[in-house]
Amino acid sequence: MAKLSTEDRDDLSKGSFAFPKQRKEPLENASHVRNAVARFNQVKDVSDDERDDAWKRIKAAAKKHDVEISEKSWREIGKS
């Protein structure tokens, strides 16, 4: 995965993250999108509404970076 330095991560806008309030799971490239899906259920202290919004951002970033996501909802992650 392309690693972001602390400085580069700090320079990202809130909209560049799946969870902008917590600045968790950047969505800058395909590798980050795949990582955001893999780590989605590890994000703590977020509501289901925040997860719904984060999933929408991840799906949009996946489309932008040509990443295929088989799950229709974040609730399906790890169920297959």
Sequence and secondary structure as in RCSB ss.txt:
>XXXX:A:sequence
MAKLSTEDRDDLSKGSFAFPKQRKEPLENASHVRNAVARFNQVKDVSDDERDDAWKRIKAAAKKHDVEISEKSWR
EIGKS
>XXXX:A:secstr
     HHHHHHS GGGEEETTTTEEE SSHHHHHHHHHHGGG  S  HHHHHHHHHHHHHHHHHTT     SSGG
GTT  
